[in-house]
Amino acid sequence: MTFVSTSPHTAPPPDGVRELTGSVDAAHRVAEASLINGPVGQVGLEVEAHCFDLTEPRRRPGWEQLRAVIESLPPLPGGSAVTVEPGGAVELSGPPFDGPLPAITAMVADRAALRAAFAKAGFGLVLLGADPLRPPKRVNPGSRYQAMEQFFVASDTGAAGAAMMTSTASVQLNLDAGPQEGWAGRVALAHALGPVMVAIAANSPMLGGNFTGWQSSRQMVWGQLDSARCGPILAASEDDPATDWARYALKAPVMLVRMPDDGAAPVLDWVPFADWADGVVQLDGRKPTTADLDYHLTTLFPPVRPRGWLEIRYLDSIPDGLWPALAFTLTTLLDNPQAAAVAAEAVEPVGTAWDIAARAGLTDRHLFTAANRCVTTAAEFAPPELADSVQRLLELVEQGRSPGDDFSDRVIDAGLVPAVDRLAREEP
């Protein structure tokens, strides 16, 4: 889960903060900033890892402990920023690079440096889509996250909200929006690839100490949240994606109102942003400003989020030996016209099968077929530097297995705590 992302482009600076005149004004602002016209090619990566205490894996490291390690870090070789998620997961957010290989190479270097620093402090960083061992618990004391907890409870999604915030982790890609005339097809393909990529990346068979029966418990959790905030943005009308995003954003309920002290107050009633903008409801005794609208957009978590670029958010966090191939595969299937044409045809039968992908993974024959065609196509363009990772991913998909199957085998053979401990200590 990511709230502030690294972008492949710097979005245009916002105009002066002003009060919105209504929902039409807000919709225009959202649509105009949704995607940036330009070539494809830049890639930004983000990788989240659960942090475990090597002496007591059942205990979550405290906020001050995590901050102490991060504050002691020198600048990372690949230029990533380091942040801590609400449950103590540690995230690397890399800068944009020209092409997937430089982005992957930089992130590999930063992962190695971060892992070494945390190991020295007695912590292990585990790449799984969901915390398999510990119950949800927030350690980040930020007022934003406190308010989010209250919002989820009030909207009857308290358990799923807590699990999403504190027990899930992902690999995220940030890719250029591309030329404006291709936006509709590009955004549609980014969505249609989602179920297949969820099945390929599924690496969270357990959550909070139990097998859930889902290959991707991370995606299961996201599916339990309100679709107005976390569902796909594409509308049935197949309008342009900028219009779809504006419609989505204005229908979504306001989660938080930013306070003058940079705190955040939860909105405990269902208030679509359009109602606030049109004066149907007043929050904090006023109408919203452009800054309120920008903040609202940071509280929306669809699987593909337009932020000037495409923020692709649906992949489980997977092992170091595999995520480079995963990142290369998805980037190639979107950015390479030849591969994109093959991918569009391959995923057409399963382009909306999100729940099937999360529950069954590659055991579903239609997802299995589409996945094999996608990874084989992307592999044809892989550089030699990624040969080992790509081969490992190819073999896994050919066997109809996901990364989580390997973790499940370890748990069955050795037990949950030893399996987590091994991941926390091992080199990639």
C-alpha positions in Angstrom: 0.0 0.0 0.0 1.3 3.4 -0.9 0.0 6.8 -0.2 2.7 9.0 -1.7 4.4 7.6 -4.7 7.5 8.1 -6.8 6.5 9.4 -10.2 8.0 8.9 -13.6 7.2 12.6 -14.2 6.8 15.7 -12.1 3.2 16.7 -12.3 2.4 20.3 -13.1 2.6 22.5 -10.0 -0.9 23.2 -8.6 -2.4 26.6 -9.0 -3.1 28.7 -5.9 -5.3 27.1 -3.4 -8.9 28.3 -3.9 -12.4 27.3 -3.1 -14.0 25.0 -5.6 -17.1 26.4 -7.3 -18.8 23.0 -7.5 -18.5 19.5 -8.7 -18.1 20.5 -12.4 -15.1 22.6 -11.4 -13.7 19.7 -9.4 -14.2 17.2 -12.2 -12.4 19.4 -14.7 -9.4 19.7 -12.3 -9.2 16.0 -11.8 -9.5 15.1 -15.4 -6.9 17.7 -16.5 -4.3 16.4 -14.1 -5.1 12.7 -14.5 -2.6 11.8 -17.3 0.4 13.5 -18.9 0.7 13.4 -22.6 4.1 12.1 -23.8 6.1 9.1 -24.8 6.3 5.9 -22.8 9.6 4.6 -21.4 10.2 5.8 -17.9 9.8 3.4 -15.0 9.5 3.9 -11.3 9.5 1.0 -8.8 8.3 0.6 -5.2 8.9 -2.5 -3.1 7.4 -3.1 0.3 8.6 -5.7 2.8 7.3 -6.8 6.2 9.7 -6.1 9.0 10.3 -8.9 11.5 12.3 -9.0 14.8 14.9 -11.8 14.3 14.8 -12.7 18.0 11.0 -12.8 18.2 9.2 -13.0 14.9 5.7 -12.6 16.5 6.6 -9.1 17.7 6.2 -6.1 15.5 9.2 -3.8 15.8 8.2 -0.4 17.3 8.0 2.9 15.5 11.1 4.4 17.2 13.2 1.3 16.4 12.2 1.5 12.7 12.9 5.2 12.6 16.3 4.7 14.2 17.4 2.3 11.5 16.1 4.5 8.7 17.7 7.6 10.1 21.1 5.9 10.3 21.0 5.0 6.6 23.4 6.7 4.2 21.9 7.7 0.8 21.0 4.5 -1.0 23.0 3.6 -4.2 19.9 3.6 -6.4 18.4 6.7 -5.0 15.3 5.2 -3.3 13.5 6.9 -0.5 12.6 4.8 2.5 9.3 5.1 4.4 7.4 3.1 6.9 3.8 1.9 6.3 1.2 1.9 9.1 2.0 -1.6 10.3 5.7 -1.3 10.1 6.3 -2.5 6.6 9.3 -0.8 5.1 9.0 0.6 1.6 11.6 1.6 -1.0 10.4 4.1 -3.5 12.8 4.5 -6.4 13.2 7.5 -8.7 12.2 7.2 -12.4 14.6 5.7 -14.9 14.6 5.3 -18.6 13.4 1.8 -19.1 12.9 -1.2 -16.8 16.4 -2.5 -16.6 18.0 0.6 -15.0 15.0 0.9 -12.6 15.3 -2.8 -11.6 19.1 -2.6 -11.2 18.9 0.4 -9.0 16.1 -1.2 -6.8 18.2 -4.4 -6.5 21.1 -2.4 -5.1 18.9 -0.5 -2.7 17.2 -3.7 -1.5 20.6 -5.2 -0.7 21.7 -2.1 1.2 18.5 -1.8 3.1 18.4 -5.5 4.0 22.0 -5.4 5.3 21.2 -2.3 7.5 18.1 -3.9 9.0 19.9 -7.2 9.5 22.6 -5.4 11.5 19.9 -3.9 13.7 18.4 -7.3 14.3 15.5 -7.1 11.8 14.6 -9.1 8.7 12.7 -7.7 5.7 10.3 -10.3 4.2 8.8 -10.1 0.8 5.3 -11.5 1.1 2.0 -10.0 -0.1 0.4 -10.4 3.4 1.8 -10.8 6.9 1.3 -14.6 7.5 2.0 -14.5 11.3 1.0 -11.4 13.2 -2.5 -9.9 13.7 -3.1 -6.4 12.3 -1.6 -3.7 14.4 -0.7 -0.1 13.6 2.7 1.1 14.7 3.0 4.3 12.7 1.5 7.0 14.9 0.6 9.5 12.1 -2.7 11.2 12.5 -3.7 10.3 9.0 -3.6 6.6 9.8 -5.5 7.1 13.1 -8.2 8.9 11.1 -8.2 6.1 8.5 -8.8 3.5 11.1 -11.8 5.5 12.4 -13.2 5.9 8.9 -13.0 2.1 8.1 -14.7 1.2 11.4 -17.5 3.7 10.7 -18.0 2.3 7.2 -18.2 -1.3 8.5 -14.9 -2.4 7.0 -12.8 -2.1 10.1 -11.2 -5.5 9.9 -10.4 -5.3 6.2 -9.2 -1.7 6.6 -6.8 -2.7 9.4 -5.5 -5.7 7.5 -5.0 -3.5 4.4 -3.1 -0.8 6.3 -0.9 -3.0 8.5 -0.7 -6.5 7.0 -0.3 -6.2 3.2 2.7 -5.4 1.0 3.2 -4.9 -2.7 5.5 -4.3 -5.6 4.3 -1.2 -7.4 5.1 0.1 -10.9 4.8 3.7 -12.0 4.7 4.0 -15.8 4.3 6.9 -18.2 0.7 7.6 -19.4 1.9 7.7 -23.0 0.6 9.6 -26.0 -2.9 11.0 -25.4 -4.4 9.3 -28.4 -3.5 5.9 -26.9 -4.7 6.5 -23.3 -7.9 4.6 -23.6 -6.3 1.4 -24.9 -3.3 1.7 -22.5 -5.4 2.2 -19.4 -7.8 -0.6 -20.5 -4.9 -3.0 -21.0 -3.3 -2.1 -17.6 -6.7 -3.1 -16.0 -7.2 -6.2 -18.2 -3.7 -7.5 -17.3 -4.6 -7.2 -13.6 -6.2 -10.6 -13.0 -3.4 -12.5 -14.9 -0.7 -10.5 -13.1 -2.4 -11.0 -9.7 -2.4 -14.8 -10.4 1.3 -14.8 -11.5 2.4 -12.7 -8.4 0.1 -14.4 -5.8 2.3 -14.6 -2.7 0.0 -14.4 0.3 -1.7 -17.7 1.1 -1.8 -16.8 4.8 -3.0 -13.9 6.9 -2.7 -13.4 10.7 -1.6 -17.0 11.4 -4.0 -18.9 9.1 -4.3 -20.2 5.6 -7.1 -18.2 4.0 -7.9 -20.4 1.0 -6.8 -17.6 -1.3 -3.6 -17.5 -3.3 -3.5 -13.8 -2.8 -4.9 -12.9 0.6 -3.7 -9.3 -0.1 -6.1 -9.1 -3.1 -8.8 -10.7 -1.0 -8.4 -7.9 1.6 -8.6 -5.2 -1.0 -11.7 -6.8 -2.4 -13.4 -6.5 1.0 -13.0 -2.8 1.0 -15.5 -0.3 -0.6 -15.4 -0.6 -4.4 -16.1 3.2 -4.6 -12.6 3.7 -3.2 -10.7 0.6 -4.1 -12.3 -0.9 -7.2 -11.2 -0.5 -10.8 -11.9 3.0 -12.3 -13.0 2.0 -15.8 -16.7 2.7 -16.4 -19.0 0.5 -18.5 -19.4 3.5 -20.9 -15.8 3.2 -22.0 -15.3 6.9 -21.9 -11.8 8.3 -21.9 -9.9 7.4 -18.8 -9.6 11.0 -17.6 -13.4 11.3 -17.6 -13.6 7.9 -15.8 -11.2 9.0 -13.2 -13.0 12.3 -12.6 -16.3 10.5 -12.3 -14.8 7.9 -9.9 -13.2 10.6 -7.7 -16.3 12.7 -7.3 -18.5 9.7 -6.5 -16.1 8.3 -3.9 -16.9 9.2 -0.3 -14.6 11.7 1.5 -12.4 9.8 3.9 -10.5 12.5 5.7 -10.5 16.3 6.0 -7.1 17.8 6.5 -6.8 20.1 9.5 -4.8 23.3 9.8 -2.2 21.6 12.0 -1.5 19.1 9.2 -3.6 16.5 11.1 -6.5 14.7 9.6 -10.1 14.2 10.8 -12.2 11.2 9.6 -15.5 11.7 7.9 -17.8 9.2 9.6 -20.8 9.6 7.3 -21.1 8.7 3.6 -20.3 12.0 1.8 -19.4 11.8 -1.9 -16.9 14.5 -2.8 -19.4 15.9 -5.3 -21.9 16.6 -2.5 -19.2 18.5 -0.6 -18.2 20.4 -3.7 -21.8 21.3 -4.5 -22.6 22.5 -1.0 -25.1 19.7 -0.3 -23.0 18.9 2.8 -20.4 21.0 4.5 -17.4 19.4 6.2 -15.4 21.3 8.7 -18.0 24.0 8.3 -17.0 24.9 4.8 -16.9 24.0 1.1 -13.8 22.2 -0.2 -10.7 23.9 -1.8 -8.4 22.7 -4.5 -6.1 21.4 -1.8 -8.9 19.4 -0.3 -9.6 17.8 -3.7 -5.9 17.0 -4.1 -5.8 15.4 -0.7 -9.0 13.4 -1.4 -7.3 11.9 -4.4 -4.5 10.5 -2.2 -7.2 8.5 -0.3 -8.4 6.6 -3.4 -6.8 3.3 -4.0 -7.9 1.7 -7.3 -5.7 -1.1 -8.8 -4.6 1.4 -11.5 -4.5 5.0 -10.3 -3.9 7.9 -12.7 -1.5 10.4 -11.1 -0.2 12.0 -14.3 1.3 8.6 -14.9 -0.1 5.1 -14.3 0.4 3.8 -10.8 -0.1 0.0 -10.9 -0.9 -1.3 -7.5 -2.2 -4.8 -7.8 0.9 -7.0 -7.4 1.8 -8.9 -4.3 5.3 -8.4 -2.9 7.3 -11.4 -4.1 10.9 -12.7 -3.5 14.0 -10.9 -4.7 14.7 -13.7 -7.2 11.3 -13.1 -8.9 10.2 -9.5 -8.7 12.7 -8.2 -11.3 11.2 -10.5 -13.8 7.7 -9.6 -12.7 8.4 -5.9 -13.1 10.0 -6.4 -16.5 7.2 -8.5 -17.7 4.4 -6.1 -16.8 6.4 -3.1 -18.1 7.1 -4.9 -21.4 3.4 -6.0 -21.9 2.4 -2.4 -21.6 5.3 -0.4 -23.1 6.3 -2.7 -26.0 3.7 -2.4 -28.8 4.4 -5.9 -30.1 4.1 -7.5 -26.7 1.1 -5.3 -25.8 -0.8 -6.6 -28.9 -0.2 -10.2 -27.8 -1.1 -9.5 -24.2 -4.4 -7.8 -25.1 -5.5 -10.8 -27.0 -4.3 -13.3 -24.3 -6.0 -11.6 -21.4 -9.3 -10.7 -23.1 -11.1 -13.8 -21.7 -10.0 -13.1 -18.1 -9.7 -9.3 -18.0 -12.3 -8.9 -15.2 -11.6 -12.1 -13.2 -10.1 -10.4 -10.2 -11.6 -12.6 -7.5 -10.9 -15.8 -9.4 -7.3 -14.8 -9.9 -6.9 -14.0 -6.2 -8.6 -17.1 -5.0 -7.4 -19.7 -7.5 -4.3 -18.2 -9.1 -2.9 -20.2 -11.9 -4.9 -23.3 -11.0 -7.6 -21.7 -13.1 -7.0 -23.0 -16.6 -8.0 -19.8 -18.4 -5.6 -17.7 -16.2 -2.9 -20.4 -16.6 -3.2 -20.1 -20.4 -3.1 -16.4 -20.5 -0.3 -16.2 -18.0 2.0 -18.5 -19.9 1.4 -16.6 -23.1 2.1 -13.3 -21.4 5.4 -14.3 -19.7 6.6 -16.1 -22.7 6.0 -13.1 -24.9 7.7 -10.7 -22.4 10.7 -13.1 -22.0 11.5 -12.7 -25.8 12.5 -9.1 -25.0 14.4 -9.7 -21.8 18.0 -8.5 -21.5 20.7 -10.9 -20.5 21.0 -9.2 -17.1 17.6 -10.5 -16.2 17.9 -14.0 -17.7 18.0 -15.9 -14.3 15.0 -14.1 -12.9 13.0 -14.4 -16.1 13.8 -18.1 -16.3 12.7 -18.7 -12.7 9.4 -16.9 -13.4 8.8 -18.8 -16.6 9.4 -22.1 -14.9 7.0 -21.2 -12.1 4.2 -20.2 -14.4 4.7 -23.2 -16.6 4.2 -25.4 -13.6 1.0 -23.5 -12.7 2.5 -22.4 -9.4 2.7 -19.0 -7.7 5.4 -17.7 -5.4 3.1 -18.3 -2.5 3.1 -22.0 -3.2 6.7 -22.2 -2.2 6.0 -20.4 1.1 3.0 -22.7 1.8 5.3 -25.7 1.3 7.8 -24.3 3.8 5.0 -23.7 6.4 3.7 -27.3 6.0 7.2 -28.8 6.2 8.7 -26.7 9.0 5.9 -24.7 10.7 4.9 -21.1 10.3 7.4 -19.3 12.6 10.4 -21.2 11.3 9.2 -20.5 7.7 9.0 -16.8 8.4 12.3 -16.8 10.3 14.0 -18.4 7.4 12.7 -15.8 5.0 13.7 -13.0 7.4 17.3 -14.3 7.5 18.0 -15.6 4.0 19.8 -13.9 1.2 18.0 -13.7 -2.2 
